[in-house]
Amino acid sequence: MQVMAKGGRRALRGYPPGCESLPTTRSTLSWGLGRLSRLRSLPLLLAIVTVVVIIFWLFFALESGGGIDGNVGKHQVSHTSKSISASQVNHLVSQVNLQHLWTSLLKPMLVERYPGTPGSKRTREFIVNQLSKQSADWRVELDTFEDKTPFGSLTFSNVVATLDPKAPQRLVLACHYDSKYFSRDEQGREFVGATDSAVPCAIILEVVSALDQELLRSKKQGSEKTLQLLFFDGEEAFKEWSDTDSLYGSRHLAEHMAKTKHQLGAFYGTEIQAMSLFVLLDLLGAPEPLILNHFSATSYWFDMFISIEKQLHRLGLLQSHPREQFYFRKDISYGPVQDDHVPFLQRGVPILHLISTPFPRVWHTMDDTEENLHPPTIENLCKIITIFMANYLHL
């Protein structure tokens, strides 16, 4: 299995920390008891004591939510979804507006917007302004910092929007809003990164617009689960993808959140520990995307995306969608991709990475433009993600 670097398709062996699932407490106890039943000689009595100690240590470690990374709490793995009726699905899907997504949200972001450019500033202000229009009354903050790059020290700004900062659990929906730095080509074209990652930004904004009233109602009811949006700056490498030349925004924000106490105090620890699931969108908008499950720990939630896609297909709510299951697949294997989720994964946050793999053919070319997008696919993905949000947040 390979880990792919989004910045340059650089293959690295193995998974990032935290990808592998843990053995269950029951399987550990069964193994220990099986071993004890076969013991016959006195010299192995020491093994009995050792095995029992290990079993009980594992039992209490797993039951306390420690796992591989002690940052993962019970609330991060015990959440259940809410099944919604076909009539509710129809209603929520009807609130997704492709024309609004395309004209009002996507087109303004199809500009050169690598960190430090006027386009970057305008895009950031545009995202903040769009969130301020929602009735749900988001708390929007900028995480601004400086970091060293191959081009010297630059200023970056992540956009962090939280529906209810006091809610104990957060479903995170994330993407990056910067575009990769390229010189203009012979025709004078700028790189605008339509799939990478203007479309994911537009999808997220359309999802929260479609669910605005439901999110407002959930907030007023004091739900324990809330939605947090992260728009990262500086995901792209300026030169060659490396540990220091990539993921500028997500590396900074993950470190900051790991040190920041949650508003509820010590019971839920830091803001990182409040994240029950982190859903990252990237490289979306081209026709026929293939979105695979990269992490066994969140396979239950990936299965939900598969089920939702099938349900919307059967209800006739997807456009240019010839098969019941088309985008989300479990029967194909493709290694994890280095992306903005990695700094959070390393701190124990459960991850769903919604990225087209293999990458779109226009990836990191001047052809990653509006003309090469596929509107039906974008609308369909927006509908699927909308229903997933409603299920997860019990809207």
C-alpha positions in Angstrom: 0.0 0.0 0.0 1.3 3.4 -0.9 0.7 6.9 0.5 0.5 9.4 -2.3 1.7 13.0 -1.9 -1.0 15.2 -3.5 1.7 17.7 -4.4 3.7 15.4 -6.6 2.5 11.8 -6.6 5.5 10.9 -4.5 5.1 7.3 -3.2 5.8 6.6 0.5 5.5 3.2 2.1 2.9 2.5 4.7 0.1 4.4 6.3 0.4 7.6 8.3 0.1 7.0 12.1 -3.4 6.2 13.2 -4.7 4.4 10.1 -4.8 0.9 11.4 -7.7 -0.3 13.5 -7.2 -1.8 17.0 -8.1 -5.3 18.1 -11.3 -5.5 20.0 -11.4 -6.2 23.7 -13.5 -9.4 23.1 -10.9 -10.8 20.7 -8.1 -10.0 23.1 -9.9 -11.8 26.0 -10.7 -14.8 23.9 -7.1 -15.2 22.8 -5.9 -14.9 26.4 -8.4 -17.5 27.7 -7.5 -19.9 24.8 -3.9 -19.7 25.8 -4.6 -20.3 29.5 -6.6 -23.5 28.7 -3.6 -25.1 27.1 -1.1 -24.4 30.0 0.0 -27.6 31.8 3.4 -27.0 33.4 4.5 -25.0 36.4 7.1 -22.9 34.6 4.3 -21.4 32.5 2.5 -20.0 35.6 4.5 -16.9 35.1 3.0 -16.7 31.6 -0.5 -16.8 33.3 0.2 -13.8 35.4 1.8 -11.9 32.4 -1.2 -12.7 30.1 -3.8 -11.7 32.7 -2.0 -8.4 33.4 -1.8 -7.7 29.6 -5.4 -8.6 29.1 -6.7 -6.3 31.9 -4.4 -3.5 30.8 -5.7 -3.7 27.2 -9.3 -4.0 28.5 -9.1 -0.8 30.5 -7.0 1.0 27.9 -9.6 0.2 25.1 -12.6 0.9 27.3 -11.2 4.2 28.4 -10.9 5.3 24.7 -7.1 5.5 24.8 -6.4 3.3 21.8 -3.2 4.0 19.8 -3.5 7.8 20.5 -4.9 8.9 23.8 -6.4 11.9 22.1 -9.2 9.8 20.7 -12.1 9.8 23.2 -15.3 7.7 23.4 -17.4 10.4 21.9 -15.2 10.2 18.7 -16.1 6.6 18.0 -19.5 6.0 19.5 -21.7 8.3 17.5 -24.6 6.9 15.6 -26.5 8.4 12.6 -30.2 9.1 12.2 -32.1 7.5 9.4 -34.3 10.0 7.5 -37.4 9.3 5.5 -37.6 9.4 1.7 -39.9 12.5 2.0 -37.2 14.2 4.1 -34.5 13.2 1.6 -36.6 14.7 -1.2 -37.1 17.9 0.7 -33.4 18.4 1.7 -32.2 17.6 -1.8 -34.6 20.1 -3.3 -32.8 22.8 -1.3 -29.5 22.2 -3.2 -29.4 24.8 -6.0 -26.8 24.1 -8.7 -27.3 27.5 -10.3 -26.6 29.2 -7.0 -23.6 27.0 -6.4 -22.2 27.7 -9.8 -22.9 31.3 -10.4 -22.9 32.8 -6.9 -20.3 30.5 -5.1 -18.0 28.9 -7.6 -17.3 31.5 -10.3 -16.0 34.2 -7.8 -13.4 31.7 -6.6 -12.1 30.8 -10.0 -9.1 33.1 -9.8 -5.4 32.8 -9.0 -5.4 32.6 -5.2 -2.1 31.3 -3.9 -1.1 32.7 -0.5 -0.3 36.4 -0.5 -2.1 37.3 -3.7 -5.0 39.7 -4.1 -7.1 36.7 -5.3 -6.3 34.8 -2.1 -7.5 37.8 0.0 -10.7 38.2 -2.0 -11.5 34.5 -1.8 -11.0 34.5 1.9 -13.3 37.5 2.3 -15.8 36.0 0.0 -16.0 32.8 2.1 -16.4 34.8 5.3 -19.1 37.0 3.7 -21.1 34.0 2.4 -21.1 32.5 5.9 -22.3 35.8 7.4 -25.4 35.6 5.2 -26.6 32.4 6.8 -29.4 32.5 9.4 -27.6 29.9 11.5 -25.3 32.6 12.8 -21.8 31.0 12.5 -18.9 32.1 14.6 -16.2 32.8 12.0 -12.6 33.3 13.0 -9.3 33.7 11.1 -6.3 31.8 12.1 -3.5 34.1 10.7 0.2 33.3 11.0 3.5 33.6 9.3 5.6 30.7 8.1 8.8 30.2 6.1 8.5 29.1 2.5 10.9 28.6 -0.4 9.9 32.2 -1.4 10.6 33.6 2.1 8.3 34.3 5.0 4.6 34.5 4.0 1.4 35.2 5.8 -1.4 32.6 5.8 -5.0 32.7 7.0 -7.2 29.7 7.7 -11.0 30.3 8.0 -12.6 28.5 10.9 -16.4 28.6 11.2 -18.2 26.9 14.1 -22.0 26.6 14.3 -22.2 26.1 18.1 -18.8 26.5 19.8 -20.2 25.2 23.1 -21.4 21.8 21.6 -19.3 19.0 23.0 -18.9 17.2 19.6 -17.9 18.6 16.2 -18.4 17.1 12.7 -15.7 18.9 10.7 -16.1 19.6 7.0 -12.9 20.9 5.4 -11.2 21.9 2.2 -8.3 24.2 1.1 -9.0 27.5 -0.7 -5.6 28.3 -2.0 -4.5 27.5 -5.5 -1.0 26.2 -6.4 1.6 28.6 -7.6 2.4 28.4 -11.3 3.9 31.0 -13.6 1.5 32.1 -16.4 1.7 29.9 -19.5 2.5 31.0 -23.1 -1.1 32.1 -23.5 -1.0 34.2 -20.4 -3.3 31.9 -18.5 -3.3 31.8 -14.7 -3.8 28.6 -12.7 -7.3 28.7 -11.1 -7.5 25.2 -9.6 -11.2 24.5 -10.3 -11.2 21.0 -8.9 -8.2 21.9 -6.7 -10.0 23.2 -4.8 -12.6 25.8 -5.8 -15.3 23.2 -6.3 -14.9 21.6 -2.8 -15.2 25.1 -1.3 -18.3 25.9 -3.3 -19.9 22.5 -2.4 -19.3 23.1 1.3 -20.8 26.6 1.1 -23.8 25.3 -0.8 -24.3 22.4 1.7 -24.6 24.8 4.6 -26.8 27.1 2.6 -29.2 24.2 1.8 -29.2 23.1 5.4 -29.4 26.6 6.9 -32.7 26.3 8.6 -32.1 22.8 9.8 -28.7 23.9 11.3 -30.3 26.9 13.0 -33.0 24.7 14.5 -30.3 22.2 15.7 -28.3 25.0 17.3 -31.4 26.4 19.1 -32.2 23.0 20.5 -28.7 22.7 22.0 -27.6 19.6 20.1 -24.5 17.9 21.4 -23.3 17.6 17.8 -22.4 20.7 15.8 -20.8 21.4 12.5 -17.4 23.1 12.0 -16.0 24.3 8.7 -12.3 24.6 8.0 -11.0 26.4 4.9 -7.3 25.9 4.8 -4.7 28.2 3.3 -1.4 27.0 2.0 -2.2 23.4 1.3 -0.1 23.4 -1.9 3.7 23.2 -2.1 5.4 26.3 -3.6 8.1 24.1 -5.2 8.5 20.4 -4.3 6.1 18.7 -1.8 7.8 18.0 1.5 7.1 18.0 5.2 7.9 21.8 5.3 6.7 22.9 1.9 3.1 21.8 2.0 0.1 21.8 4.4 1.0 25.1 5.9 -2.5 26.0 7.1 -3.5 22.6 8.4 -0.2 22.0 10.2 -0.5 25.3 12.0 -4.2 24.9 12.8 -3.9 21.3 14.1 -1.1 22.3 16.4 -3.1 25.3 17.6 -6.3 23.3 18.2 -4.3 20.5 20.0 -3.3 23.2 22.6 -6.6 25.0 22.8 -9.1 24.0 25.5 -12.6 23.4 24.4 -15.1 25.9 25.8 -16.7 23.2 27.9 -13.5 22.8 29.8 -11.4 19.8 30.8 -14.1 17.2 30.4 -13.7 17.2 26.6 -10.1 18.5 26.7 -8.9 20.3 23.6 -10.6 21.4 20.4 -8.9 18.5 18.6 -10.6 16.1 21.0 -14.0 17.6 20.3 -13.7 16.4 16.6 -15.8 13.3 16.3 -15.2 13.0 12.5 -13.1 15.0 10.0 -14.4 15.0 6.4 -12.0 16.5 3.9 -13.0 17.3 0.3 -10.4 17.7 -2.5 -10.0 17.3 -6.3 -13.8 17.1 -7.0 -15.7 18.4 -10.0 -14.4 16.4 -12.9 -16.7 13.7 -14.5 -16.7 10.1 -13.2 -14.8 10.6 -9.9 -13.7 7.5 -8.0 -13.9 8.1 -4.2 -12.4 5.3 -2.1 -12.3 4.3 1.5 -8.7 5.0 2.8 -9.2 4.3 6.5 -10.7 1.2 8.1 -11.5 3.1 11.3 -14.1 5.2 9.5 -15.5 2.5 7.2 -18.9 2.7 8.8 -19.3 6.3 7.7 -17.9 5.6 4.3 -20.5 2.9 3.9 -23.1 5.5 4.7 -22.0 7.5 1.6 -22.4 4.4 -0.5 -25.9 3.9 0.9 -26.9 7.5 0.3 -25.7 7.4 -3.3 -27.7 4.3 -3.9 -30.8 5.7 -2.2 -30.7 9.0 -4.2 -30.2 7.0 -7.4 -33.2 4.8 -6.6 -35.3 7.9 -5.9 -34.3 9.5 -9.2 -32.6 12.4 -7.5 -29.2 12.2 -9.3 -28.4 13.6 -12.7 -26.3 11.7 -15.4 -25.9 8.8 -13.0 -26.3 5.6 -14.9 -25.6 3.1 -12.1 -26.9 2.7 -8.6 -23.4 3.1 -7.2 -21.0 5.2 -9.2 -18.7 7.5 -7.1 -18.2 5.8 -3.8 -16.5 2.4 -4.0 -15.2 -0.2 -1.5 -14.1 -2.9 -4.0 -11.1 -1.0 -5.2 -7.9 -0.3 -3.3 -5.8 2.9 -3.6 -3.3 4.1 -1.1 -4.0 7.1 1.2 -3.1 10.6 -0.2 -1.1 13.1 1.8 -3.5 16.1 2.2 -4.8 18.5 4.9 -6.1 15.7 7.0 -2.7 14.3 7.9 -1.9 16.7 10.8 -5.2 15.9 12.4 -4.9 12.1 11.7 -1.6 12.2 13.5 -3.4 13.6 16.6 -6.0 10.9 16.6 -8.9 12.4 14.7 -11.1 10.0 12.7 -10.8 10.9 9.0 -12.9 10.5 5.8 -11.0 11.7 2.8 -13.3 12.5 -0.1 -10.8 12.8 -2.9 -10.9 11.6 -6.5 -8.4 8.8 -6.9 -6.7 8.5 -9.4 -6.5 12.3 -9.7 -8.5 14.1 -12.4 -6.6 14.3 -15.7 -6.5 18.2 -15.4 -4.7 18.0 -12.0 -2.0 20.7 -11.7 -2.5 21.8 -15.3 -3.8 25.1 -16.8 -6.8 23.0 -18.0 -8.2 22.8 -14.4 -10.8 25.3 -15.4 -14.6 25.8 -15.3 -14.9 24.5 -18.9 -13.6 21.1 -17.8 -15.9 20.7 -14.9 -19.0 18.4 -15.0 -22.0 20.2 -13.5 -24.2 17.0 -12.9 -21.4 15.4 -10.9 -20.9 18.5 -8.8 -24.7 18.7 -8.1 -24.9 15.0 -7.3 -21.9 15.1 -4.8 -23.5 18.2 -3.2 -26.7 16.3 -2.7 -25.0 13.2 -1.3 -22.9 15.3 1.2 -26.0 17.2 2.2 -27.9 14.0 3.2 -24.8 12.7 5.0 -24.6 15.9 7.1 -28.3 15.6 7.9 -27.9 12.0 8.9 -24.8 12.5 11.0 -26.1 15.7 12.8 -29.6 14.3 13.3 -31.1 17.3 11.5 
